[in-house]
Amino acid sequence: VCLTCCSRESMLRINQICHKNGVKFFTGDVFGYHGYMFADLGDHEFVEEKPKVAKVSSGLEDGPEAQRARVEPAETTMVKK
């Protein structure tokens, strides 16, 4: 459900009905240069992109620098939440 140009009371009432019935709800409005947007998506899943952390290899390197996990900026992984 998408709402615009409604009173706050109407938005709250309709959002409560949508939330109880598992219906996604969007509302927003613009006032000149200012505006707002609200979304009630209930329970939902999304994917977040995170940098991939390389495993520390036990090899020739020694010392505290070798023990830290290294981050490869070009490699990322998708995490479902």
GIWOFEN-V407535 format. One record per backbone hydrogen bond with DSSP energy under -1.0 kcal/mol. CO is the residue of the C=O (numbers start at 1). NH is the residue of the N-H. E is the energy in kcal/mol with one decimal. If there is no record, write none. Layout:
CO/NH/E ; CO/NH/E
This chain:
1/26/-2.9 ; 3/28/-1.5 ; 7/11/-2.3 ; 8/12/-2.5 ; 9/13/-2.3 ; 10/14/-2.6 ; 11/15/-2.6 ; 12/16/-2.2 ; 13/17/-1.8 ; 14/18/-2.5 ; 15/19/-3.0 ; 16/20/-2.2 ; 17/21/-1.4 ; 18/23/-2.9 ; 19/22/-1.1 ; 25/40/-2.9 ; 26/3/-2.4 ; 27/38/-3.1 ; 29/36/-2.2 ; 31/34/-1.9 ; 34/31/-4.5 ; 36/29/-1.6 ; 38/27/-2.5 ; 40/25/-2.2 ; 46/81/-3.1 ; 48/79/-3.2 ; 50/77/-3.0 ; 52/72/-1.3 ; 57/59/-1.0 ; 70/54/-3.3 ; 72/75/-1.1 ; 75/52/-2.2 ; 77/50/-3.0 ; 79/48/-2.8
